Amino acid sequence: MAENKEERENTNQFQMQIKPEVAEGEYANLVLITHSSSDFILDFAKILPGMAQPEVRSRVVMAPEHAKRLLQALQENIYSFEQTFGKIEIPNQQPRTIAPFAAGKNEA
């Protein structure tokens, strides 16, 4: 008996638990990315008017292979988002920055 598409997709899914305090999420409008030969470190921060400096809200450390998988997953999801909701416009974007202030070489 042949599997249908839905049955194949269900076999690739898994269950995850999320604590309520994690489910609330953290707002970030800046990410600082650094790396070594074995790890990528993503510091998610927010900066708002009146704040003296950005405040790191969450740090994620991952292996290079997982960082590349994250990049691919983001590309796929942005493509899907834009197909549904339209192109995401980034006004006056400077190369490799996402915040309206000077960026170091390891920021994205």
C-alpha positions in Angstrom: 0.0 0.0 0.0 1.5 3.4 -1.0 1.9 6.2 1.5 0.3 9.5 0.8 2.1 12.8 1.2 0.5 13.5 4.6 1.6 10.1 6.0 5.2 10.8 4.9 5.2 14.3 6.5 3.8 12.9 9.8 6.6 10.4 10.0 9.2 13.3 9.9 7.6 15.2 12.7 8.4 15.0 16.4 7.0 16.4 19.6 8.7 19.2 21.6 7.9 20.7 24.9 8.1 24.4 25.7 8.0 26.1 29.1 5.5 28.9 29.4 8.2 31.5 30.2 10.1 30.4 27.0 6.9 30.4 24.9 6.5 34.1 25.6 9.6 34.8 23.5 12.1 37.7 23.6 12.0 40.7 21.3 15.3 41.2 19.4 16.1 43.8 16.7 19.8 43.1 16.7 21.9 40.0 16.5 25.7 39.9 17.0 27.3 36.8 15.4 30.7 35.5 16.3 32.3 32.2 15.5 35.3 29.9 16.2 36.3 26.8 14.4 33.8 24.8 16.4 30.9 27.1 17.3 28.7 29.9 16.1 27.5 32.3 18.8 24.4 34.4 18.2 23.7 37.1 20.8 20.1 38.4 20.3 19.7 41.9 21.7 17.3 44.8 21.7 18.0 48.5 21.5 15.2 51.0 21.9 15.1 54.8 22.1 16.3 55.9 25.5 18.5 52.8 26.1 22.2 53.6 26.6 23.3 50.4 24.9 21.9 47.2 23.4 20.9 44.6 26.0 21.6 40.9 25.1 18.4 39.0 25.8 19.4 35.6 24.7 22.5 33.7 23.5 22.4 30.7 21.2 25.5 28.6 20.6 25.5 26.1 17.8 27.8 23.9 15.7 28.7 25.2 12.2 26.6 22.5 10.6 23.6 23.7 12.6 24.2 27.3 11.7 24.2 26.4 8.0 20.9 24.5 8.5 19.5 27.5 10.3 20.5 29.7 7.3 18.8 27.3 4.9 15.7 27.1 7.0 15.5 30.9 7.3 15.9 31.3 3.5 13.1 28.7 2.9 10.8 30.4 5.4 11.4 33.9 4.1 10.7 32.7 0.6 7.5 31.2 1.8 6.5 34.3 3.8 7.1 36.5 0.7 5.1 34.3 -1.5 2.2 34.6 0.9 2.5 38.2 2.2 4.7 40.0 -0.3 8.3 41.1 -0.5 9.9 42.1 2.8 11.3 45.6 2.2 14.4 46.8 4.1 14.7 50.6 3.6 18.2 52.1 3.5 19.9 48.8 4.4 23.6 49.0 4.9 25.5 45.8 4.1 25.4 43.2 6.9 23.5 45.3 9.4 20.0 45.2 10.8 20.1 48.1 13.2 20.4 51.8 12.4 23.8 52.3 14.1 27.4 51.4 13.3 28.0 47.7 12.9 31.2 45.7 13.5 32.4 43.1 11.2 30.7 40.3 13.1 27.3 41.7 13.2 24.4 40.7 11.0 
